């Protein structure tokens, strides 16, 4: 028998399952994969990678030699399970096809997500002053963490089904789940690679921002150094002592102006020679 239902509808299949199993499932504390003498319990947080704005919903799967039951947390995950679970197949084929359909478009979703990250990085290089860039990087890291956890759960499930310690599956089904394991591991490696790439993006952007700040501080330092001798002249002649001959000299004022221009020009040339400007 095959059935798809919400978690609170477990009573519909209580005649096919031991009451202890039902109580265990109702608690919602199952591990990713649990193998018992004559049945398997699978649990994972289904995450629609094509719609990152949505949350994860828990899906529990019960499999024995005669029955395959899907228990979904809400109607959204139930509808998705109905879309992906084919009809008219034996239990192990239906379970394999469910997971295969679940991963069918993940390659395209990961490629699109990678292209979005790369495009955002190119945009940040052109416009370094984007104030939302670091927020977007944090968002990318959170999204990749969710995908990492999702694929880790699937890898663990497929690995156990491929091993089939309780011998509930045929060798052909074991081979199919081994293929799914390889696919999920490839997706997981892609996600880990993107996480490292996003980390490098953050470090590169921060280095670029720091470099610009250093350039700005150097400019301020040069300007300060440029006006420091002029400030000294202003302070000197601002004392207005009567015995200073420049105050009574008719060319004193033009001479101070000329001296200020000469000092400024000399400093500018020196800064250029030092490559500080």
C-alpha positions as CSV (number, residue, x, y, z in Angstrom):
1,X,0.0,0.0,0.0
2,X,1.1,3.5,-0.8
3,X,-0.3,6.6,0.8
4,X,0.5,10.3,1.1
5,X,-1.0,12.3,4.1
6,X,-0.4,15.0,6.6
7,X,1.3,14.2,9.9
8,X,-1.9,14.5,11.8
9,X,-3.6,12.0,9.6
10,X,-1.5,9.0,10.7
11,X,-4.6,7.3,12.2
12,X,-5.6,6.4,8.6
13,X,-2.8,3.8,8.4
14,X,-2.7,2.7,12.1
15,X,-4.0,-0.8,11.0
16,X,-0.9,-1.2,8.8
17,X,1.6,0.1,11.4
18,X,2.5,-0.8,14.9
19,X,1.1,1.6,17.5
20,X,4.7,2.2,18.9
21,X,5.8,3.3,15.4
22,X,2.9,5.7,15.1
23,X,3.6,7.2,18.5
24,X,7.2,7.6,17.6
25,X,6.4,9.3,14.3
26,X,3.9,11.7,16.0
27,X,6.7,13.0,18.2
28,X,8.5,14.2,15.2
29,X,11.9,13.4,16.6
30,X,13.1,10.9,14.1
31,X,16.6,10.9,12.8
32,X,17.5,11.3,9.2
33,X,17.5,7.5,8.7
34,X,16.6,4.8,11.1
35,X,16.7,1.1,10.2
36,X,14.6,-1.4,12.2
37,X,14.2,-5.2,11.8
38,X,11.5,-5.0,9.1
39,X,11.0,-1.3,8.2
40,X,12.9,1.9,7.6
41,X,12.0,5.4,8.8
42,X,13.3,8.4,6.7
43,X,13.1,12.0,7.8
44,X,14.3,15.1,6.1
45,X,13.5,18.8,5.8
46,X,12.4,19.3,2.3
47,X,13.6,22.5,0.9
48,X,12.6,23.9,-2.5
49,X,15.9,25.2,-3.9
50,X,14.1,26.9,-6.7
51,X,12.2,29.1,-4.2
52,X,14.7,30.2,-1.5
53,X,12.2,32.6,0.1
54,X,10.2,29.6,1.3
55,X,11.0,27.6,4.4
56,X,11.7,24.0,4.9
57,X,9.0,21.4,5.7
58,X,9.6,18.1,7.3
59,X,8.7,14.9,5.4
60,X,8.7,11.5,7.1
61,X,8.7,8.3,5.0
62,X,7.8,4.8,6.3
63,X,8.9,1.8,4.2
64,X,8.5,-1.9,4.8
65,X,8.1,-4.9,2.6
66,X,4.5,-4.1,1.8
67,X,3.8,-0.4,2.6
68,X,5.2,3.0,1.6
69,X,3.8,6.0,3.5
70,X,4.6,9.7,3.2
71,X,3.8,12.0,6.1
72,X,4.1,15.7,5.3
73,X,4.2,18.6,7.7
74,X,1.8,20.9,5.8
75,X,-0.3,21.0,2.6
76,X,2.5,22.6,0.6
77,X,4.9,19.7,1.2
78,X,2.0,17.3,0.7
79,X,1.2,18.8,-2.7
80,X,4.8,18.6,-3.7
81,X,5.0,15.0,-2.6
82,X,2.0,14.2,-4.7
83,X,3.6,15.8,-7.7
84,X,6.8,13.9,-7.3
85,X,5.5,10.5,-6.1
86,X,4.5,8.5,-9.2
87,X,1.6,6.1,-9.2
88,X,1.4,2.5,-10.4
89,X,4.9,1.5,-9.3
90,X,6.1,-0.9,-6.6
91,X,7.2,0.7,-3.3
92,X,11.0,0.8,-3.9
93,X,10.5,2.1,-7.4
94,X,8.1,4.8,-6.2
95,X,10.5,5.8,-3.5
96,X,13.4,6.1,-5.9
97,X,11.3,8.0,-8.4
98,X,10.1,10.4,-5.7
99,X,13.7,11.4,-4.8
100,X,14.8,11.4,-8.4
101,X,12.0,13.9,-9.3
102,X,12.8,15.9,-6.2
103,X,16.4,16.4,-7.4
104,X,15.5,16.8,-11.1
105,X,15.9,20.5,-11.4
106,X,18.5,21.1,-8.8
107,X,21.3,21.3,-11.3
108,X,19.6,24.2,-13.0
109,X,18.8,25.9,-9.7
110,X,22.4,25.7,-8.5
111,X,23.7,27.0,-11.9
112,X,21.2,29.9,-11.7
113,X,22.3,30.7,-8.1
114,X,26.0,30.6,-9.0
115,X,25.3,32.9,-12.0
116,X,23.5,35.3,-9.6
117,X,26.5,35.3,-7.2
118,X,29.0,35.9,-10.0
119,X,26.9,38.7,-11.5
120,X,26.7,40.4,-8.1
121,X,30.4,40.1,-7.7
122,X,31.0,41.8,-11.1
123,X,28.6,44.5,-10.1
124,X,30.4,45.1,-6.9
125,X,33.7,45.4,-8.7
126,X,32.3,48.2,-10.9
127,X,30.5,49.9,-8.1
128,X,32.5,49.4,-4.9
129,X,30.3,51.8,-2.9
130,X,27.3,49.4,-2.9
131,X,26.1,49.6,0.7
132,X,23.9,46.5,0.3
133,X,26.7,44.2,-0.9
134,X,27.7,42.8,2.5
135,X,24.1,42.2,3.3
136,X,23.7,40.3,0.1
137,X,26.8,38.2,0.9
138,X,25.3,37.4,4.3
139,X,22.1,36.3,2.6
140,X,24.0,34.1,0.2
141,X,25.8,32.4,3.1
142,X,22.6,31.7,4.9
143,X,21.0,30.3,1.7
144,X,24.0,28.1,1.1
145,X,23.9,26.8,4.6
146,X,20.3,25.8,4.2
147,X,21.1,24.0,1.0
148,X,24.1,22.3,2.6
149,X,22.0,20.9,5.4
150,X,19.4,19.8,2.9
151,X,21.8,17.8,0.7
152,X,23.6,16.4,3.8
153,X,20.3,14.8,4.9
154,X,19.7,13.4,1.4
155,X,23.2,12.0,1.1
156,X,22.8,10.2,4.5
157,X,19.4,8.8,3.4
158,X,20.6,7.5,0.0
159,X,23.8,6.0,1.5
160,X,21.7,4.0,4.0
161,X,19.2,2.9,1.3
162,X,22.1,1.9,-1.0
163,X,23.6,-0.2,1.9
164,X,20.1,-1.7,2.8
165,X,21.3,-3.4,5.9
166,X,17.8,-4.9,6.6
167,X,17.5,-6.3,3.0
168,X,14.2,-4.6,2.3
169,X,15.3,-3.6,-1.3
170,X,16.4,-5.4,-4.4
171,X,19.9,-5.0,-5.7
172,X,18.6,-3.0,-8.6
173,X,17.0,-0.5,-6.2
174,X,20.3,-0.3,-4.2
175,X,22.1,0.6,-7.3
176,X,19.6,3.3,-8.1
177,X,19.9,4.8,-4.6
178,X,23.7,4.7,-5.0
179,X,23.3,6.8,-8.1
180,X,21.1,9.3,-6.2
181,X,23.8,9.4,-3.5
182,X,26.4,10.3,-6.1
183,X,24.2,13.0,-7.5
184,X,23.4,14.5,-4.0
185,X,27.1,14.4,-3.1
186,X,27.8,16.3,-6.3
187,X,25.3,18.9,-5.4
188,X,26.7,19.1,-1.9
189,X,30.2,19.7,-3.3
190,X,28.9,22.5,-5.5
191,X,27.2,24.1,-2.5
192,X,30.4,23.9,-0.4
193,X,32.4,25.3,-3.3
194,X,30.0,28.2,-3.6
195,X,30.2,28.8,0.2
196,X,34.0,29.1,-0.2
197,X,33.6,31.4,-3.2
198,X,31.2,33.7,-1.3
199,X,33.7,33.8,1.6
200,X,36.4,34.8,-0.8
201,X,34.1,37.5,-2.3
202,X,33.6,38.9,1.2
203,X,37.3,39.0,1.9
204,X,38.1,40.5,-1.5
205,X,35.4,43.2,-1.1
206,X,36.6,44.0,2.4
207,X,40.2,44.3,1.2
208,X,39.0,46.6,-1.6
209,X,37.1,48.8,0.8
210,X,40.1,48.9,3.2
211,X,42.3,49.9,0.3
212,X,40.0,52.7,-0.6
213,X,39.9,53.9,3.0
214,X,43.7,53.8,3.1
215,X,43.9,55.9,-0.1
216,X,41.5,58.4,1.4
217,X,43.5,58.6,4.7
218,X,46.7,59.1,2.7
219,X,45.0,61.9,0.8
220,X,44.0,63.6,4.1
221,X,47.5,63.1,5.4
222,X,49.0,64.7,2.3
223,X,46.6,67.7,2.6
224,X,47.4,68.1,6.3
225,X,51.1,68.0,5.6
226,X,50.7,70.5,2.7
227,X,49.0,73.1,4.9
228,X,51.1,72.5,8.0
229,X,53.9,74.9,7.0
230,X,51.3,77.5,5.9
231,X,49.7,77.2,9.3
232,X,53.1,77.8,10.9
233,X,53.5,81.0,8.8
234,X,50.0,82.2,9.8
235,X,50.8,81.6,13.5
236,X,54.2,83.2,13.2
237,X,53.0,86.4,11.6
238,X,49.8,86.4,13.6
239,X,51.9,87.3,16.6
240,X,52.3,90.8,15.2
241,X,55.5,91.8,17.0
242,X,56.6,95.3,16.2
243,X,60.2,94.3,15.8
244,X,59.4,92.0,12.8
245,X,60.8,93.9,9.8
246,X,58.5,92.1,7.3
247,X,55.5,94.0,8.8
248,X,56.8,97.4,7.8
249,X,58.3,96.3,4.5
250,X,56.1,97.3,1.6
251,X,56.8,93.9,-0.1
252,X,56.2,91.9,3.0
253,X,52.7,90.8,2.2
254,X,53.5,89.7,-1.4
255,X,56.6,88.0,-0.1
256,X,54.6,85.9,2.4
257,X,52.2,85.0,-0.4
258,X,55.0,84.1,-2.7
259,X,56.7,82.0,0.1
260,X,53.4,80.2,0.7
261,X,53.0,79.4,-2.9
262,X,56.6,78.3,-3.2
263,X,56.3,76.0,-0.2
264,X,53.0,74.5,-1.4
265,X,54.4,73.9,-4.9
266,X,57.6,72.3,-3.5
267,X,55.6,70.0,-1.3
268,X,53.3,69.0,-4.1
269,X,56.3,68.2,-6.3
270,X,57.9,66.1,-3.5
271,X,54.7,64.2,-2.9
272,X,54.5,63.4,-6.6
273,X,58.1,62.3,-6.6
274,X,57.3,60.0,-3.7
275,X,54.2,58.7,-5.5
276,X,52.0,59.8,-2.6
277,X,49.7,61.6,-5.0
